[in-house]
Amino acid sequence: GTERKESKDKRKFESKDLFNRADNDGNGDLDSKELEDFLLLSLTDEEPSVKASQNMQNGMGRKQIKSAVSKVMERIDQNRDNLIVRKDMDEYWHSVAFTMTTEVTAQWIEHSVNLGQEIANKFRENSISGINFPSIVEDDGESILKLKLGITNPSHRRLIIRGMKLILMALGQPPSEPRLYVSNSNQDQDVSEGEYIDCKSILLRWGNDEISPLFSIHKYILYRRKPKYAGLDVYGAKSRDMFNGVNLSEWEEIYSGRATKHVDTNLVRRTKYQYMVVAWNMLGPSIPAISQPYLPNADSCGSFRN
């Protein structure tokens, strides 16, 4: 029954392996230095001393590492003694199990780890969620990733395990909610010189204030839908867990990539459209930015015919 399932789930979260890997001196707690070294090692799969010089060259120096670790302490260190003990980590891991559902994990595999839909579907089909992360990390993915899911490419498994380690140790955060600007008139200040929005177009721009050398945004996904109630300002739910907060089946993906501008063309005149943009980094998705419903450019409709 439910009690037996909860007991089984709890046992999965009692793996000491990941915590012990980070606990360099074996004293049962993690200080800032140990977390910094663990983060350096996780980002490159190399020894911290080797990787430190490379990070400096890439703009990912100790300053950024220290900043990420200080945020870990803020989120997990319950008694504010700048030490994380197993109890702190176990409670955080249970929150990961709650938020990283099977669908969120599959989307994370596809868009954060960038391994595509085929591998993401393997996670869906086998109901892999955040509750499986510790056991996957414990044996470097041998049992679940390689044998159960059939992910035979070692580099793919390394990417997955690296991301799981960072999530389990709370090292880094998904991006903040992007700013989304919608222009349906050539008079809007967001329309640059040389740009033109015709009768069946809407111009969209978006951006994000966060600039993190460690966990930079590598993808934006832009969605469109026709609101069910075109006369209302339909926003939809917002949530850190966007796939529980927003019903993606109602939205059509119209752009995916690094760009921060898109012209949506060939729209139907006098039909309202609503847009949503999500930023992704290796830790997961931002809260979605959702626009009000907009009509295509009404200014130029007199010069165009359907």
C-alpha positions as CSV (number, residue, x, y, z in Angstrom):
1,G,0.0,0.0,0.0
2,T,0.9,3.7,0.3
3,E,2.9,3.1,3.5
4,R,5.1,0.4,1.9
5,K,5.7,2.7,-1.1
6,E,6.7,5.7,1.1
7,S,9.0,3.4,3.1
8,K,10.6,2.1,-0.2
9,D,11.0,5.7,-1.5
10,K,12.6,6.8,1.8
11,R,15.2,4.0,1.6
12,K,16.2,5.2,-1.9
13,F,17.0,8.6,-0.3
14,E,19.3,7.1,2.3
15,S,22.3,6.7,0.0
16,K,25.4,8.1,1.7
17,D,27.6,7.8,-1.3
18,L,27.2,11.3,-2.8
19,F,27.5,13.0,0.5
20,N,30.6,11.0,1.4
21,R,32.2,11.9,-2.0
22,A,31.9,15.6,-1.1
23,D,33.0,15.1,2.5
24,N,36.8,15.2,1.9
25,D,37.9,14.9,5.5
26,G,35.2,12.3,6.4
27,N,34.0,14.2,9.5
28,G,30.3,13.9,8.7
29,D,29.7,17.5,7.6
30,L,30.3,19.7,4.5
31,D,32.0,23.1,4.9
32,S,32.2,25.7,2.2
33,K,35.6,24.6,0.9
34,E,34.4,21.0,0.4
35,L,31.4,22.2,-1.5
36,E,33.6,24.5,-3.7
37,D,35.9,21.6,-4.5
38,F,32.9,19.4,-5.3
39,L,31.4,22.0,-7.6
40,L,34.7,22.5,-9.4
41,L,35.1,18.7,-9.8
42,S,31.5,18.2,-11.0
43,L,31.7,20.9,-13.7
44,T,34.7,19.3,-15.4
45,D,35.1,15.7,-14.1
46,E,38.7,16.7,-13.3
47,E,40.7,17.2,-10.1
48,P,39.9,20.6,-8.5
49,S,43.5,21.8,-8.7
50,V,43.7,21.1,-12.5
51,K,40.3,22.6,-13.2
52,A,40.8,25.8,-11.2
53,S,43.2,27.3,-13.7
54,Q,40.9,26.3,-16.6
55,N,38.0,28.0,-14.8
56,M,39.9,31.2,-14.5
57,Q,40.5,31.2,-18.2
58,N,36.8,30.6,-18.9
59,G,35.6,33.3,-16.5
60,M,34.4,30.7,-14.0
61,G,36.8,31.5,-11.2
62,R,36.6,31.0,-7.4
63,K,34.5,34.2,-7.1
64,Q,31.6,32.5,-9.0
65,I,32.1,29.2,-7.2
66,K,32.0,30.9,-3.8
67,S,28.8,32.8,-4.7
68,A,27.1,29.5,-5.7
69,V,28.2,27.8,-2.5
70,S,27.0,30.7,-0.3
71,K,23.6,30.3,-1.9
72,V,23.7,26.5,-1.0
73,M,24.3,27.4,2.6
74,E,21.4,29.8,2.6
75,R,19.0,27.2,1.3
76,I,20.1,24.1,3.1
77,D,22.1,25.0,6.3
78,Q,19.2,24.9,8.8
79,N,21.1,26.1,11.9
80,R,23.3,28.6,10.1
81,D,26.6,27.3,11.3
82,N,28.1,27.2,7.8
83,L,28.1,23.4,7.9
84,I,25.8,21.0,6.1
85,V,25.1,17.7,7.8
86,R,23.4,14.6,6.4
87,K,20.0,15.6,7.9
88,D,20.1,19.0,6.1
89,M,20.9,17.2,2.8
90,D,18.3,14.4,3.3
91,E,15.6,17.0,3.8
92,Y,16.6,18.8,0.6
93,W,16.7,15.6,-1.3
94,H,13.1,14.9,-0.4
95,S,12.2,18.3,-1.8
96,V,14.0,17.3,-5.0
97,A,11.9,14.1,-5.2
98,F,8.7,16.2,-4.9
99,T,9.6,18.8,-7.6
100,M,11.4,16.6,-10.1
101,T,8.5,14.6,-11.3
102,T,8.8,12.2,-14.2
103,E,7.6,14.8,-16.7
104,V,9.9,17.5,-15.3
105,T,12.8,15.1,-15.3
106,A,12.2,14.1,-18.9
107,Q,12.0,17.8,-19.9
108,W,15.2,18.4,-18.0
109,I,16.9,15.6,-19.9
110,E,15.8,17.0,-23.2
111,H,16.3,20.8,-22.6
112,S,18.8,21.2,-19.8
113,V,21.1,18.2,-20.5
114,N,20.3,18.7,-24.2
115,L,20.1,14.9,-25.0
116,G,17.0,15.1,-27.1
117,Q,13.5,13.6,-27.1
118,E,14.6,10.0,-27.6
119,I,16.5,9.7,-24.3
120,A,13.9,11.9,-22.6
121,N,11.2,9.4,-23.6
122,K,13.2,6.6,-22.0
123,F,12.9,8.5,-18.7
124,R,9.1,8.9,-19.2
125,E,8.6,5.3,-20.2
126,N,10.4,4.0,-17.1
127,S,9.0,6.6,-14.7
128,I,12.4,8.0,-13.7
129,S,12.0,11.0,-11.3
130,G,14.0,12.9,-8.8
131,I,13.6,10.2,-6.3
132,N,15.9,8.0,-8.4
133,F,18.7,10.6,-8.6
134,P,20.7,9.4,-5.5
135,S,20.7,5.7,-6.6
136,I,21.7,6.7,-10.2
137,V,24.6,8.8,-8.9
138,E,25.7,6.1,-6.4
139,D,26.8,3.7,-9.1
140,D,27.5,6.2,-11.8
141,G,24.4,5.2,-13.7
142,E,25.4,1.6,-14.3
143,S,22.2,0.0,-13.1
144,I,19.5,2.5,-14.2
145,L,21.0,4.5,-17.0
146,K,23.0,1.9,-18.8
147,L,21.2,-1.4,-18.0
148,K,17.6,-0.3,-17.5
149,L,17.3,2.6,-19.9
150,G,19.9,1.4,-22.4
151,I,22.0,4.6,-22.5
152,T,25.2,3.1,-23.6
153,N,27.1,6.3,-24.6
154,P,29.4,7.0,-21.6
155,S,29.5,10.8,-22.4
156,H,25.7,10.9,-22.2
157,R,25.7,9.2,-18.9
158,R,28.4,11.5,-17.6
159,L,26.3,14.6,-18.6
160,I,23.2,13.2,-16.8
161,I,25.1,12.3,-13.7
162,R,26.9,15.7,-13.6
163,G,23.6,17.5,-13.7
164,M,22.0,15.2,-11.1
165,K,24.9,15.8,-8.7
166,L,24.6,19.6,-9.0
167,I,20.8,19.3,-8.4
168,L,21.2,17.0,-5.4
169,M,23.8,19.2,-3.8
170,A,21.8,22.4,-4.6
171,L,24.8,23.8,-6.4
172,G,23.2,26.4,-8.7
173,Q,19.7,27.4,-9.6
174,P,17.5,27.6,-12.7
175,P,17.3,31.0,-14.4
176,S,15.0,33.7,-13.1
177,E,11.8,34.5,-15.0
178,P,12.5,36.2,-18.3
179,R,11.1,39.5,-19.4
180,L,8.8,39.2,-22.4
181,Y,7.9,42.1,-24.7
182,V,5.2,41.8,-27.3
183,S,4.9,44.4,-30.2
184,N,1.9,44.4,-32.5
185,S,2.4,47.9,-33.8
186,N,5.1,49.6,-35.8
187,Q,4.8,52.6,-33.4
188,D,6.0,50.5,-30.4
189,Q,9.4,51.6,-29.0
190,D,10.6,48.0,-29.1
191,V,10.4,48.0,-32.9
192,S,13.8,48.9,-34.2
193,E,14.6,50.9,-37.3
194,G,14.4,48.7,-40.4
195,E,11.9,46.3,-38.7
196,Y,8.4,46.1,-40.0
197,I,5.4,44.2,-38.5
198,D,2.9,43.4,-41.2
199,C,-0.8,42.7,-40.9
200,K,-0.3,39.1,-39.9
201,S,2.7,39.4,-37.6
202,I,3.7,39.9,-34.0
203,L,7.2,40.8,-32.8
204,L,8.5,39.2,-29.6
205,R,11.6,40.0,-27.6
206,W,12.7,38.6,-24.3
207,G,15.7,38.7,-22.0
208,N,17.0,37.8,-18.6
209,D,19.1,39.8,-16.1
210,E,21.1,36.9,-14.8
211,I,24.6,36.5,-16.2
212,S,26.2,33.4,-14.6
213,P,29.5,32.1,-16.0
214,L,28.7,28.8,-14.2
215,F,25.1,28.2,-15.1
216,S,24.4,30.4,-18.1
217,I,21.2,30.2,-20.1
218,H,21.8,28.0,-23.2
219,K,18.3,27.9,-24.6
220,Y,15.0,29.8,-24.7
221,I,11.8,28.1,-25.8
222,L,8.9,30.3,-27.1
223,Y,5.4,29.0,-27.2
224,R,2.1,30.3,-28.6
225,R,-1.6,29.5,-28.1
226,K,-5.0,31.0,-28.9
227,P,-6.6,31.8,-25.5
228,K,-9.8,29.9,-24.8
229,Y,-11.5,33.1,-23.9
230,A,-10.2,35.7,-26.4
231,G,-11.9,38.6,-24.7
232,L,-10.2,38.0,-21.3
233,D,-6.6,38.5,-20.1
234,V,-5.7,34.9,-19.7
235,Y,-2.4,34.4,-17.8
236,G,-2.4,30.8,-16.7
237,A,-0.6,29.5,-13.6
238,K,3.0,30.3,-12.8
239,S,5.2,27.9,-10.9
240,R,8.8,26.9,-10.5
241,D,7.6,23.5,-11.6
242,M,6.4,24.8,-14.9
243,F,5.1,21.5,-16.2
244,N,2.8,21.2,-13.2
245,G,1.8,24.8,-13.3
246,V,1.3,25.1,-17.1
247,N,-0.5,22.7,-19.3
248,L,1.9,22.4,-22.2
249,S,-0.6,20.5,-24.3
250,E,-2.4,23.9,-24.8
251,W,0.8,25.5,-26.2
252,E,2.6,25.2,-29.5
253,E,6.4,25.5,-29.6
254,I,7.4,28.1,-32.2
255,Y,11.0,28.8,-31.4
256,S,13.9,27.1,-29.6
257,G,17.5,28.5,-29.4
258,R,19.8,31.2,-28.1
259,A,18.2,34.2,-29.8
260,T,16.2,36.8,-27.9
261,K,13.9,37.9,-30.7
262,H,11.3,36.3,-33.0
263,V,8.8,37.5,-35.5
264,D,5.7,35.3,-35.5
265,T,4.3,35.5,-39.0
266,N,1.3,34.2,-41.0
267,L,-1.1,34.7,-38.2
268,V,-4.9,35.0,-38.7
269,R,-6.2,38.6,-38.6
270,R,-8.5,39.6,-35.8
271,T,-7.4,36.5,-33.8
272,K,-5.8,36.9,-30.4
273,Y,-2.6,35.1,-29.6
274,Q,-0.9,34.6,-26.3
275,Y,2.8,33.8,-25.8
276,M,5.1,32.2,-23.2
277,V,8.9,32.0,-23.0
278,V,11.0,29.8,-20.8
279,A,14.7,30.1,-20.2
280,W,16.8,26.9,-19.6
281,N,20.2,26.3,-18.0
282,M,21.8,23.0,-16.9
283,L,19.8,23.1,-13.6
284,G,16.4,23.4,-15.3
285,P,13.7,25.8,-16.5
286,S,12.8,29.3,-15.4
287,I,9.4,30.3,-14.2
288,P,7.6,30.9,-17.5
289,A,6.9,34.5,-18.7
290,I,3.4,34.6,-20.1
291,S,1.9,37.5,-22.1
292,Q,-1.6,38.9,-22.3
293,P,-3.5,38.0,-25.5
294,Y,-2.5,40.2,-28.5
295,L,-4.0,40.8,-32.0
296,P,-1.6,40.9,-35.0
297,N,-0.7,44.4,-36.1
298,A,-3.9,46.3,-36.7
299,D,-2.2,49.4,-38.0
300,S,-1.3,47.9,-41.4
301,C,-4.4,45.8,-41.9
302,G,-5.9,48.4,-44.3
303,S,-3.1,47.7,-46.8
304,F,-3.2,43.9,-46.6
305,R,-5.8,41.2,-47.4
306,N,-6.2,37.7,-46.0
